[in-house]
Amino acid sequence: MRILYLILFTSFILAGLVVYISRLDKFRIHDVVVTGTTLIEPFDVSKKSLDFLDGYYLWVFPKNNIFIYKKKDLHTYLEENFSRIDQVSIRLGDGNSLLVNIQERLPYALWCTRIETSEEGVQPEDCYFMDKSGIIYSKAPRFSGDAYFKYYGLIDSEDPIGKKYIQDEQWFLSLGLFIKHIEKLGLNPYYMLATNEGEYDIVLLAGGKILFNTQITLDSVAFNLEALLKSSTFASTTDFSNLDYIDLRYGNKLFYKLKSSNNDDSVYNLKDE
């Protein structure tokens, strides 16, 4: 029994010693140094980090202890609280400091709410920055001109920040390349509207539309469009203001219509070439 008491007493002393050491000032983080930010305020990141590190685990061990602070959880916490963060690295520095380096998201395009008309008149659209992965991360100022290509649809306009326009990041990047390809063909894409059914309308500056969907690969869509524009109907055309629409949703059968035409849409069949 005496040995048992001795073991318990020793364990109690050791536990108390561990708690005491964990609370020593020299083993605790008191400062967070933030680098790499442009639009994010370093003070805000530092304050949030210190707030996260405040308190104790099991009411005993300090969360800001340099040996037991939860680096991965802090990483996630900062990403959740600062939507502009693209990448963040965290490491211990000198003098009880934590070094947080941030790489901010860069604007790639805009996601915008639809322009609506009500009894009060036309309600202006709200636009948000998207990065190259399609994540909406910050409200954008109202631009004059077309500094960024605009995307519409798919996202609930109530709370878009933090949402992803298209889940497949690679497909979103391919979509951006397809839009640039359309521009090189002289069609002047203005904005794109997507639906939850996988249907896409690219509206041209002159008012025409390019229609396609996810049932056909973007490579095939691009190939089919270029083939149509090289056909006799469009081969000598550089001004597409007369184009009403080109429908690329049906494989080798490409439907199109000109604004000046009184007839129904025309069909261009790639199999006939």
Backbone as CSV, one residue per row, in Angstrom:
resi,resn,N_x,N_y,N_z,CA_x,CA_y,CA_z,C_x,C_y,C_z
1,MET,0.831,-1.201,0.000,0.000,0.000,0.000,0.867,1.254,0.000
2,ARG,1.984,1.200,0.786,2.886,2.336,0.860,3.482,2.642,-0.511
3,ILE,3.795,1.582,-1.272,4.359,1.774,-2.620,3.335,2.439,-3.527
4,LEU,2.050,2.043,-3.392,0.982,2.625,-4.195,0.861,4.122,-3.903
5,TYR,0.882,4.485,-2.621,0.822,5.902,-2.248,2.010,6.672,-2.819
6,LEU,3.182,6.030,-2.793,4.382,6.676,-3.301,4.267,6.932,-4.808
7,ILE,3.725,5.920,-5.521,3.539,6.066,-6.966,2.545,7.188,-7.270
8,LEU,1.426,7.215,-6.530,0.413,8.254,-6.739,0.978,9.635,-6.430
9,PHE,1.737,9.712,-5.344,2.321,11.006,-4.954,3.325,11.483,-6.009
10,THR,4.148,10.553,-6.495,5.139,10.903,-7.520,4.456,11.345,-8.811
11,SER,3.397,10.617,-9.184,2.650,10.958,-10.401,2.028,12.335,-10.260
12,PHE,1.492,12.632,-9.074,0.883,13.940,-8.835,1.928,15.050,-8.952
13,ILE,3.110,14.820,-8.387,4.184,15.818,-8.452,4.631,16.032,-9.891
14,LEU,4.785,14.939,-10.642,5.224,15.046,-12.036,4.181,15.776,-12.886
15,ALA,2.893,15.445,-12.660,1.821,16.113,-13.416,1.810,17.601,-13.111
16,GLY,1.972,17.910,-11.831,2.007,19.323,-11.446,3.195,20.037,-12.066
17,LEU,4.324,19.339,-12.149,5.530,19.918,-12.741,5.323,20.178,-14.234
18,VAL,4.674,19.225,-14.932,4.396,19.398,-16.356,3.485,20.590,-16.580
19,VAL,2.439,20.714,-15.748,1.515,21.850,-15.870,2.260,23.155,-15.601
20,TYR,3.091,23.161,-14.581,3.846,24.366,-14.226,4.767,24.796,-15.368
21,ILE,5.488,23.830,-15.945,6.406,24.140,-17.041,5.641,24.621,-18.259
22,SER,4.491,23.978,-18.546,3.711,24.372,-19.724,3.207,25.801,-19.623
23,ARG,3.085,26.312,-18.409,2.571,27.663,-18.196,3.679,28.710,-18.074
24,LEU,4.915,28.270,-18.128,6.010,29.238,-18.040,5.966,30.182,-19.234
25,ASP,6.238,31.434,-18.974,6.141,32.479,-19.993,7.046,32.195,-21.192
26,LYS,8.202,31.621,-20.960,9.155,31.405,-22.050,8.711,30.307,-23.011
27,PHE,7.697,29.545,-22.630,7.178,28.496,-23.508,5.815,28.854,-24.111
28,ARG,5.458,30.134,-24.058,4.143,30.541,-24.542,4.258,31.608,-25.639
29,ILE,3.339,31.539,-26.600,3.316,32.474,-27.730,2.590,33.742,-27.295
30,HIS,3.268,34.877,-27.459,2.671,36.152,-27.058,2.523,37.129,-28.222
31,ASP,3.077,36.774,-29.356,3.039,37.705,-30.487,2.897,36.913,-31.787
32,VAL,2.124,37.471,-32.722,1.962,36.858,-34.039,2.381,37.881,-35.088
33,VAL,3.400,37.535,-35.860,3.917,38.415,-36.906,3.383,37.940,-38.248
34,VAL,2.681,38.831,-38.946,2.022,38.478,-40.205,2.739,39.141,-41.373
35,THR,3.060,38.365,-42.402,3.723,38.899,-43.596,2.992,38.435,-44.854
36,GLY,3.275,39.118,-45.966,2.765,38.697,-47.264,1.420,39.269,-47.659
37,THR,0.767,40.012,-46.783,-0.572,40.510,-47.100,-0.517,41.824,-47.877
38,THR,-1.544,42.038,-48.680,-1.703,43.300,-49.410,-3.007,43.978,-49.013
39,LEU,-4.093,43.223,-49.098,-5.411,43.772,-48.760,-5.892,43.326,-47.388
40,ILE,-5.424,42.195,-46.934,-5.776,41.737,-45.587,-4.956,42.523,-44.572
41,GLU,-5.615,43.008,-43.524,-4.916,43.749,-42.480,-4.124,42.791,-41.582
42,PRO,-2.800,42.951,-41.489,-2.006,42.066,-40.633,-2.484,42.071,-39.181
43,PHE,-2.922,43.241,-38.706,-3.398,43.329,-37.323,-4.582,42.403,-37.086
44,ASP,-5.495,42.341,-38.072,-6.679,41.487,-37.931,-6.295,40.015,-37.846
45,VAL,-5.328,39.600,-38.671,-4.868,38.207,-38.653,-4.189,37.900,-37.317
46,SER,-3.367,38.836,-36.847,-2.669,38.653,-35.576,-3.661,38.526,-34.426
47,LYS,-4.655,39.387,-34.426,-5.657,39.355,-33.343,-6.448,38.055,-33.369
48,LYS,-6.879,37.637,-34.566,-7.630,36.388,-34.677,-6.787,35.200,-34.210
49,SER,-5.503,35.221,-34.565,-4.616,34.123,-34.169,-4.465,34.064,-32.654
50,LEU,-4.275,35.227,-32.038,-4.129,35.274,-30.577,-5.427,34.880,-29.888
51,ASP,-6.558,35.257,-30.482,-7.850,34.843,-29.926,-7.984,33.318,-29.968
52,PHE,-7.533,32.729,-31.084,-7.594,31.276,-31.230,-6.709,30.579,-30.186
53,LEU,-5.575,31.189,-29.888,-4.607,30.596,-28.959,-4.902,30.923,-27.500
54,ASP,-5.960,31.671,-27.255,-6.316,32.040,-25.892,-7.020,30.882,-25.193
55,GLY,-6.821,30.763,-23.892,-7.502,29.729,-23.118,-6.637,28.504,-22.861
56,TYR,-7.301,27.442,-22.436,-6.573,26.240,-21.998,-7.236,24.970,-22.539
57,TYR,-6.410,23.958,-22.735,-6.910,22.628,-23.042,-7.217,21.936,-21.718
58,LEU,-8.415,21.389,-21.594,-8.838,20.679,-20.373,-8.723,21.578,-19.144
59,TRP,-8.844,22.886,-19.359,-8.755,23.886,-18.291,-7.386,23.881,-17.581
60,VAL,-6.397,23.244,-18.194,-5.094,23.073,-17.532,-3.949,23.581,-18.397
61,PHE,-3.837,23.066,-19.628,-2.674,23.360,-20.456,-2.983,24.548,-21.383
62,PRO,-2.129,25.558,-21.407,-2.377,26.748,-22.227,-2.327,26.439,-23.725
63,LYS,-3.297,26.964,-24.470,-3.365,26.729,-25.912,-2.218,27.395,-26.661
64,ASN,-1.613,28.400,-26.055,-0.526,29.111,-26.738,0.850,28.576,-26.358
65,ASN,0.897,27.388,-25.788,2.185,26.763,-25.495,2.858,26.375,-26.815
66,ILE,4.131,26.677,-26.955,4.826,26.477,-28.230,4.940,25.000,-28.606
67,PHE,4.786,24.105,-27.649,4.942,22.681,-27.933,3.607,22.006,-28.274
68,ILE,2.506,22.573,-27.817,1.225,21.860,-27.988,0.171,22.691,-28.729
69,TYR,0.533,23.894,-29.209,-0.472,24.677,-29.953,-0.844,23.928,-31.237
70,LYS,-2.099,24.025,-31.634,-2.607,23.246,-32.772,-2.434,24.038,-34.072
71,LYS,-1.335,23.765,-34.721,-0.963,24.479,-35.942,-1.982,24.261,-37.060
72,LYS,-2.371,23.014,-37.298,-3.312,22.705,-38.384,-4.673,23.345,-38.135
73,ASP,-5.109,23.332,-36.881,-6.401,23.931,-36.544,-6.353,25.444,-36.731
74,LEU,-5.242,26.064,-36.390,-5.077,27.505,-36.583,-5.073,27.827,-38.075
75,HIS,-4.408,26.997,-38.849,-4.369,27.145,-40.309,-5.800,27.169,-40.866
76,THR,-6.604,26.180,-40.471,-7.997,26.092,-40.928,-8.817,27.279,-40.442
77,TYR,-8.598,27.662,-39.194,-9.330,28.782,-38.586,-9.094,30.087,-39.353
78,LEU,-7.861,30.349,-39.736,-7.549,31.572,-40.477,-8.164,31.545,-41.871
79,GLU,-8.129,30.401,-42.532,-8.741,30.288,-43.868,-10.247,30.509,-43.798
80,GLU,-10.877,30.037,-42.731,-12.318,30.203,-42.581,-12.697,31.648,-42.273
81,ASN,-11.817,32.362,-41.630,-12.129,33.736,-41.219,-11.662,34.797,-42.204
82,PHE,-10.763,34.420,-43.122,-10.266,35.383,-44.107,-10.381,34.745,-45.497
83,SER,-11.455,35.068,-46.186,-11.726,34.432,-47.481,-10.699,34.800,-48.547
84,ARG,-9.956,35.872,-48.343,-8.929,36.263,-49.312,-7.685,35.382,-49.240
85,ILE,-7.542,34.586,-48.201,-6.352,33.744,-48.059,-6.385,32.605,-49.070
86,ASP,-5.323,32.499,-49.842,-5.156,31.384,-50.769,-4.290,30.310,-50.117
87,GLN,-3.136,30.717,-49.606,-2.249,29.798,-48.905,-1.714,30.495,-47.662
88,VAL,-1.463,29.715,-46.620,-0.911,30.264,-45.381,0.091,29.269,-44.796
89,SER,1.229,29.795,-44.354,2.226,28.956,-43.678,2.442,29.518,-42.276
90,ILE,2.611,28.623,-41.314,2.752,29.013,-39.911,3.970,28.312,-39.328
91,ARG,4.812,29.078,-38.663,5.965,28.481,-37.988,6.356,29.336,-36.786
92,LEU,7.098,28.733,-35.877,7.568,29.458,-34.702,8.752,30.345,-35.059
93,GLY,8.758,31.544,-34.493,9.873,32.451,-34.690,10.664,32.606,-33.403
94,ASP,11.441,33.645,-33.337,12.223,33.913,-32.128,11.407,34.768,-31.155
95,GLY,11.773,34.690,-29.900,11.171,35.581,-28.909,9.690,35.356,-28.694
96,ASN,9.281,34.116,-28.568,7.877,33.771,-28.279,6.903,34.297,-29.335
97,SER,7.344,34.315,-30.558,6.477,34.815,-31.633,6.102,33.690,-32.593
98,LEU,4.963,33.879,-33.241,4.491,32.966,-34.263,4.528,33.717,-35.583
99,LEU,5.128,33.105,-36.607,5.260,33.747,-37.911,4.211,33.186,-38.859
100,VAL,3.359,34.066,-39.361,2.284,33.669,-40.274,2.509,34.367,-41.609
101,ASN,2.768,33.581,-42.638,2.952,34.143,-43.978,1.738,33.799,-44.835
102,ILE,1.193,34.825,-45.482,-0.061,34.664,-46.228,0.139,34.983,-47.701
103,GLN,-0.440,34.141,-48.531,-0.521,34.427,-49.969,-1.991,34.656,-50.288
104,GLU,-2.307,35.846,-50.747,-3.696,36.200,-50.994,-4.171,35.688,-52.358
105,ARG,-5.469,35.492,-52.458,-6.063,35.111,-53.733,-5.946,36.272,-54.715
106,LEU,-5.731,35.941,-55.979,-5.654,36.963,-57.024,-6.942,36.930,-57.844
107,PRO,-7.477,38.102,-58.192,-8.718,38.120,-58.988,-8.508,37.554,-60.382
108,TYR,-9.383,36.638,-60.753,-9.315,35.982,-62.054,-10.527,36.363,-62.910
109,ALA,-11.668,36.463,-62.260,-12.913,36.801,-62.955,-13.901,37.325,-61.928
110,LEU,-15.101,37.655,-62.394,-16.159,38.129,-61.510,-17.345,37.180,-61.561
111,TRP,-17.939,36.940,-60.408,-19.253,36.327,-60.371,-20.241,37.415,-59.971
112,CYS,-21.341,37.529,-60.702,-22.286,38.616,-60.464,-23.703,38.095,-60.292
113,THR,-24.474,38.818,-59.501,-25.894,38.536,-59.389,-26.587,39.036,-60.649
114,ARG,-27.755,38.516,-60.925,-28.483,38.957,-62.105,-29.068,40.345,-61.905
115,ILE,-29.066,41.156,-62.944,-29.726,42.455,-62.893,-31.237,42.230,-62.876
116,GLU,-31.898,42.796,-61.876,-33.328,42.580,-61.739,-34.092,43.894,-61.869
117,THR,-35.303,43.798,-62.400,-36.178,44.956,-62.532,-37.357,44.786,-61.592
118,SER,-37.603,45.796,-60.769,-38.713,45.754,-59.826,-39.512,47.045,-59.964
119,GLU,-40.473,47.237,-59.067,-41.278,48.464,-59.097,-40.410,49.698,-58.848
120,GLU,-39.301,49.492,-58.151,-38.391,50.613,-57.876,-37.464,50.894,-59.054
121,GLY,-37.533,50.061,-60.076,-36.671,50.242,-61.238,-35.649,49.132,-61.332
122,VAL,-34.600,49.376,-62.096,-33.562,48.370,-62.299,-32.635,48.329,-61.089
123,GLN,-32.485,47.143,-60.509,-31.591,46.965,-59.368,-30.190,46.621,-59.882
124,PRO,-29.182,47.417,-59.535,-27.835,47.144,-60.051,-27.296,45.811,-59.534
125,GLU,-26.485,45.169,-60.359,-25.912,43.889,-59.974,-24.794,44.069,-58.962
126,ASP,-24.612,43.065,-58.134,-23.473,43.002,-57.223,-22.501,41.977,-57.771
127,CYS,-21.226,42.329,-57.799,-20.212,41.424,-58.332,-19.180,41.094,-57.260
128,TYR,-18.596,39.902,-57.396,-17.621,39.407,-56.437,-16.418,38.842,-57.191
129,PHE,-15.253,38.995,-56.593,-14.047,38.440,-57.201,-14.027,36.923,-57.062
130,MET,-13.577,36.261,-58.128,-13.282,34.826,-58.099,-11.804,34.632,-58.401
131,ASP,-11.181,33.651,-57.756,-9.800,33.333,-58.099,-9.782,32.269,-59.196
132,LYS,-8.592,31.813,-59.566,-8.458,30.887,-60.699,-9.059,29.515,-60.422
133,SER,-9.347,29.207,-59.160,-9.978,27.927,-58.843,-11.497,28.042,-58.796
134,GLY,-12.020,29.252,-59.026,-13.467,29.449,-59.042,-14.074,29.770,-57.694
135,ILE,-13.239,30.062,-56.696,-13.755,30.406,-55.368,-14.084,31.900,-55.309
136,ILE,-15.284,32.207,-54.859,-15.720,33.587,-54.677,-15.213,34.042,-53.309
137,TYR,-14.433,35.115,-53.272,-13.776,35.437,-52.014,-13.949,36.864,-51.514
138,SER,-14.437,37.776,-52.349,-14.559,39.160,-51.877,-15.481,39.949,-52.783
139,LYS,-16.223,40.874,-52.199,-17.076,41.733,-53.018,-16.203,42.676,-53.824
140,ALA,-16.586,42.900,-55.064,-15.803,43.747,-55.968,-16.451,45.124,-56.072
141,PRO,-15.648,46.156,-56.305,-16.225,47.478,-56.544,-16.937,47.495,-57.888
142,ARG,-17.744,48.485,-58.100,-18.443,48.605,-59.381,-17.477,49.166,-60.412
143,PHE,-17.151,48.334,-61.403,-16.191,48.714,-62.425,-16.888,49.455,-63.555
144,SER,-16.165,50.384,-64.127,-16.602,50.951,-65.396,-15.779,50.251,-66.464
145,GLY,-16.446,49.674,-67.457,-15.719,48.891,-68.446,-15.746,47.417,-68.085
146,ASP,-14.900,46.646,-68.730,-14.889,45.194,-68.560,-13.503,44.723,-68.137
147,ALA,-13.142,45.064,-66.912,-11.822,44.677,-66.418,-11.698,43.168,-66.268
148,TYR,-12.811,42.502,-65.930,-12.804,41.050,-65.740,-14.025,40.451,-66.426
149,PHE,-13.855,39.226,-66.909,-14.972,38.514,-67.506,-15.973,38.158,-66.408
150,LYS,-17.272,38.215,-66.738,-18.308,37.991,-65.745,-18.993,36.632,-65.945
151,TYR,-19.222,35.967,-64.805,-19.961,34.708,-64.776,-21.243,34.923,-63.968
152,TYR,-22.323,34.293,-64.416,-23.603,34.366,-63.718,-24.129,32.954,-63.462
153,GLY,-25.016,32.849,-62.460,-25.684,31.584,-62.206,-24.966,30.678,-61.227
154,LEU,-25.610,29.564,-60.885,-25.099,28.456,-60.072,-24.994,28.747,-58.572
155,ILE,-24.753,29.992,-58.183,-24.520,30.329,-56.781,-25.693,31.124,-56.226
156,ASP,-26.072,30.836,-54.986,-27.107,31.600,-54.308,-26.570,32.998,-54.007
157,SER,-27.296,34.015,-54.434,-26.809,35.388,-54.296,-26.860,35.903,-52.870
158,GLU,-27.505,35.178,-51.956,-27.632,35.650,-50.582,-26.290,35.669,-49.855
159,ASP,-25.496,34.643,-50.038,-24.217,34.550,-49.322,-23.189,33.835,-50.184
160,PRO,-22.678,34.495,-51.233,-21.809,33.801,-52.191,-20.359,33.627,-51.744
161,ILE,-19.885,34.462,-50.822,-18.460,34.424,-50.453,-18.098,33.069,-49.830
162,GLY,-17.018,32.505,-50.347,-16.565,31.200,-49.884,-17.087,30.055,-50.726
163,LYS,-18.052,30.341,-51.616,-18.610,29.303,-52.472,-17.722,29.109,-53.716
164,LYS,-17.870,27.942,-54.311,-17.105,27.619,-55.512,-18.055,27.580,-56.701
165,TYR,-17.731,28.336,-57.740,-18.620,28.451,-58.892,-18.820,27.104,-59.579
166,ILE,-17.722,26.422,-59.840,-17.760,25.074,-60.421,-16.831,24.197,-59.587
167,GLN,-17.337,23.062,-59.118,-16.570,22.230,-58.193,-15.302,21.660,-58.817
168,ASP,-15.381,21.318,-60.093,-14.222,20.755,-60.784,-13.301,21.903,-61.202
169,GLU,-12.219,22.090,-60.447,-11.315,23.214,-60.680,-10.687,23.166,-62.063
170,GLN,-10.315,21.973,-62.517,-9.690,21.840,-63.826,-10.666,22.212,-64.933
171,TRP,-11.929,21.832,-64.755,-12.937,22.172,-65.760,-13.170,23.682,-65.802
172,PHE,-13.126,24.312,-64.643,-13.291,25.768,-64.591,-12.157,26.466,-65.335
173,LEU,-10.931,25.983,-65.150,-9.790,26.554,-65.865,-9.927,26.323,-67.371
174,SER,-10.390,25.130,-67.743,-10.611,24.819,-69.162,-11.684,25.730,-69.751
175,LEU,-12.683,26.038,-68.954,-13.738,26.946,-69.387,-13.170,28.331,-69.678
176,GLY,-12.253,28.792,-68.808,-11.602,30.081,-69.033,-10.793,30.086,-70.323
177,LEU,-10.105,28.972,-70.603,-9.332,28.862,-71.848,-10.255,28.843,-73.067
178,PHE,-11.407,28.198,-72.927,-12.384,28.158,-74.013,-12.905,29.564,-74.327
179,ILE,-13.150,30.338,-73.288,-13.621,31.718,-73.474,-12.554,32.550,-74.177
180,LYS,-11.295,32.342,-73.806,-10.201,33.056,-74.492,-10.108,32.613,-75.951
181,HIS,-10.381,31.334,-76.193,-10.364,30.812,-77.566,-11.457,31.488,-78.398
182,ILE,-12.627,31.654,-77.817,-13.719,32.349,-78.501,-13.305,33.777,-78.849
183,GLU,-12.609,34.398,-77.922,-12.148,35.771,-78.147,-11.166,35.835,-79.317
184,LYS,-10.267,34.835,-79.403,-9.302,34.803,-80.501,-9.983,34.584,-81.850
185,LEU,-11.150,33.954,-81.817,-11.898,33.731,-83.053,-12.654,34.986,-83.498
186,GLY,-12.569,36.031,-82.685,-13.186,37.304,-83.048,-14.622,37.465,-82.617
187,LEU,-15.085,36.613,-81.701,-16.495,36.649,-81.309,-16.794,37.585,-80.131
188,ASN,-15.778,38.072,-79.457,-15.927,39.038,-78.358,-16.902,38.598,-77.271
189,PRO,-16.541,37.569,-76.486,-17.420,37.138,-75.394,-17.570,38.234,-74.339
190,TYR,-18.799,38.413,-73.859,-19.105,39.493,-72.912,-19.313,38.955,-71.495
191,TYR,-20.166,37.932,-71.362,-20.363,37.279,-70.074,-20.933,35.891,-70.300
192,MET,-20.958,35.076,-69.217,-21.480,33.714,-69.334,-22.532,33.453,-68.275
193,LEU,-23.597,32.793,-68.684,-24.664,32.398,-67.770,-24.727,30.877,-67.729
194,ALA,-24.676,30.306,-66.526,-24.742,28.849,-66.355,-25.981,28.472,-65.564
195,THR,-26.482,27.259,-65.800,-27.612,26.741,-65.040,-27.208,25.461,-64.336
196,ASN,-28.013,25.041,-63.386,-27.725,23.816,-62.634,-27.862,22.558,-63.480
197,GLU,-28.443,22.692,-64.644,-28.625,21.538,-65.532,-27.435,21.334,-66.463
198,GLY,-26.362,22.056,-66.240,-25.172,21.896,-67.074,-25.274,22.592,-68.409
199,GLU,-26.143,23.590,-68.509,-26.285,24.371,-69.734,-25.547,25.696,-69.574
200,TYR,-24.875,26.129,-70.655,-24.092,27.357,-70.609,-24.407,28.231,-71.816
201,ASP,-24.580,29.520,-71.547,-24.766,30.511,-72.611,-23.651,31.542,-72.488
202,ILE,-22.837,31.670,-73.518,-21.858,32.759,-73.552,-22.450,33.858,-74.427
203,VAL,-22.693,34.988,-73.808,-23.294,36.123,-74.510,-22.178,36.984,-75.092
204,LEU,-22.317,37.324,-76.347,-21.312,38.117,-77.045,-21.609,39.606,-76.894
205,LEU,-20.574,40.385,-77.076,-20.708,41.831,-76.934,-21.742,42.393,-77.909
206,ALA,-21.864,41.787,-79.080,-22.817,42.263,-80.089,-24.228,41.722,-79.846
207,GLY,-24.391,40.896,-78.824,-25.714,40.409,-78.471,-26.012,38.974,-78.828
208,GLY,-25.197,38.337,-79.657,-25.412,36.935,-79.997,-25.044,36.011,-78.847
209,LYS,-25.286,34.717,-79.010,-25.005,33.747,-77.963,-24.306,32.509,-78.517
210,ILE,-23.461,31.907,-77.683,-22.880,30.600,-77.954,-23.453,29.658,-76.895
211,LEU,-24.156,28.618,-77.333,-24.793,27.689,-76.413,-24.050,26.351,-76.421
212,PHE,-23.777,25.814,-75.233,-23.150,24.496,-75.123,-23.516,23.889,-73.777
213,ASN,-23.134,22.646,-73.550,-23.430,21.990,-72.275,-22.311,21.034,-71.883
214,THR,-22.486,20.398,-70.750,-21.446,19.509,-70.221,-21.501,18.111,-70.823
215,GLN,-22.462,17.847,-71.700,-22.561,16.534,-72.338,-21.473,16.330,-73.390
216,ILE,-20.886,17.428,-73.840,-19.830,17.385,-74.859,-18.590,18.055,-74.276
217,THR,-17.433,17.470,-74.483,-16.207,18.030,-73.921,-15.925,19.407,-74.500
218,LEU,-15.248,20.230,-73.715,-14.930,21.584,-74.180,-14.012,21.562,-75.394
219,ASP,-13.133,20.577,-75.463,-12.261,20.450,-76.639,-13.096,20.234,-77.898
220,SER,-14.116,19.384,-77.778,-14.997,19.129,-78.924,-15.823,20.352,-79.270
221,VAL,-16.296,21.035,-78.250,-17.084,22.259,-78.469,-16.234,23.292,-79.206
222,ALA,-14.989,23.464,-78.761,-14.085,24.436,-79.398,-13.799,24.040,-80.843
223,PHE,-13.561,22.750,-81.064,-13.289,22.262,-82.423,-14.494,22.492,-83.337
224,ASN,-15.681,22.161,-82.844,-16.898,22.318,-83.638,-17.167,23.787,-83.976
225,LEU,-16.949,24.664,-83.001,-17.172,26.088,-83.236,-16.227,26.618,-84.300
226,GLU,-14.956,26.228,-84.184,-13.979,26.711,-85.167,-14.295,26.175,-86.566
227,ALA,-14.758,24.930,-86.622,-15.130,24.346,-87.923,-16.290,25.112,-88.543
228,LEU,-17.261,25.486,-87.730,-18.413,26.244,-88.239,-17.988,27.613,-88.758
229,LEU,-17.109,28.267,-88.028,-16.675,29.608,-88.431,-15.803,29.578,-89.695
230,LYS,-15.257,28.403,-90.009,-14.465,28.261,-91.241,-15.330,27.836,-92.429
231,SER,-16.598,27.553,-92.162,-17.502,27.146,-93.236,-17.821,28.337,-94.131
232,SER,-18.429,28.068,-95.265,-18.707,29.131,-96.250,-19.599,30.237,-95.697
233,THR,-20.456,29.907,-94.731,-21.360,30.913,-94.172,-20.610,31.997,-93.426
234,PHE,-19.544,31.610,-92.711,-18.841,32.559,-91.850,-17.398,32.828,-92.283
235,ALA,-16.896,32.121,-93.262,-15.465,32.183,-93.598,-14.981,33.598,-93.879
236,SER,-15.783,34.404,-94.537,-15.362,35.759,-94.897,-15.862,36.811,-93.908
237,THR,-16.374,36.353,-92.758,-16.976,37.274,-91.789,-15.991,37.626,-90.684
238,THR,-15.878,38.899,-90.413,-15.117,39.370,-89.250,-16.020,40.138,-88.298
239,ASP,-17.185,40.511,-88.780,-18.164,41.221,-87.962,-19.306,40.263,-87.637
240,PHE,-19.424,39.897,-86.351,-20.435,38.926,-85.946,-21.652,39.594,-85.308
241,SER,-21.869,40.870,-85.609,-23.012,41.579,-85.030,-24.336,41.039,-85.557
242,ASN,-24.297,40.325,-86.692,-25.519,39.771,-87.276,-25.848,38.381,-86.719
243,LEU,-24.975,37.866,-85.864,-25.185,36.522,-85.322,-26.213,36.555,-84.193
244,ASP,-27.229,35.721,-84.310,-28.221,35.593,-83.242,-27.746,34.555,-82.226
245,TYR,-27.439,33.354,-82.698,-26.883,32.339,-81.797,-26.219,31.221,-82.588
246,ILE,-25.324,30.521,-81.883,-24.743,29.265,-82.363,-24.979,28.242,-81.267
247,ASP,-25.611,27.146,-81.625,-25.961,26.116,-80.643,-25.072,24.892,-80.865
248,LEU,-24.200,24.618,-79.896,-23.218,23.534,-80.006,-23.540,22.368,-79.080
249,ARG,-24.808,22.204,-78.731,-25.194,21.191,-77.740,-25.509,19.823,-78.327
250,TYR,-25.439,19.676,-79.647,-25.934,18.442,-80.257,-24.873,17.729,-81.107
251,GLY,-23.674,17.677,-80.593,-22.628,16.914,-81.261,-22.254,17.473,-82.620
252,ASN,-22.318,16.631,-83.650,-21.903,17.036,-84.994,-22.908,17.947,-85.698
253,LYS,-24.099,18.052,-85.154,-25.093,18.950,-85.731,-25.012,20.304,-85.030
254,LEU,-24.575,21.302,-85.757,-24.398,22.641,-85.206,-25.508,23.539,-85.742
255,PHE,-26.284,24.102,-84.841,-27.386,24.958,-85.232,-26.971,26.417,-85.063
256,TYR,-27.415,27.246,-85.985,-27.100,28.676,-85.870,-28.205,29.483,-86.530
257,LYS,-28.250,30.760,-86.161,-29.229,31.656,-86.765,-28.645,33.055,-86.842
258,LEU,-28.929,33.744,-87.937,-28.509,35.129,-88.121,-29.698,36.048,-87.847
259,LYS,-29.409,37.206,-87.282,-30.480,38.140,-86.946,-31.238,38.604,-88.188
260,SER,-30.539,38.642,-89.303,-31.164,39.123,-90.543,-32.019,38.061,-91.216
261,SER,-31.978,36.836,-90.696,-32.708,35.736,-91.321,-34.133,35.681,-90.802
262,ASN,-35.069,35.519,-91.719,-36.477,35.364,-91.342,-36.850,33.897,-91.170
263,ASN,-35.916,33.020,-91.481,-36.165,31.583,-91.411,-35.839,31.043,-90.033
264,ASP,-36.147,29.775,-89.824,-35.744,29.106,-88.590,-34.238,28.902,-88.605
265,ASP,-33.724,28.297,-87.550,-32.275,28.116,-87.466,-31.772,27.214,-88.592
266,SER,-30.504,27.415,-88.932,-29.842,26.618,-89.960,-29.017,25.534,-89.287
267,VAL,-28.686,24.480,-90.056,-27.925,23.361,-89.500,-26.647,23.179,-90.319
268,TYR,-25.555,23.008,-89.586,-24.267,22.678,-90.223,-23.852,21.334,-89.674
269,ASN,-23.754,20.341,-90.545,-23.448,18.983,-90.127,-21.989,18.665,-90.418
270,LEU,-21.217,18.436,-89.369,-19.784,18.153,-89.533,-19.543,16.857,-90.309
271,LYS,-20.469,15.926,-90.238,-20.294,14.648,-90.933,-20.332,14.829,-92.455
272,ASP,-20.892,15.916,-92.888,-20.968,16.170,-94.323,-19.667,16.761,-94.879
273,GLU,-18.758,17.117,-93.939,-17.505,17.750,-94.389,-16.464,16.695,-94.753
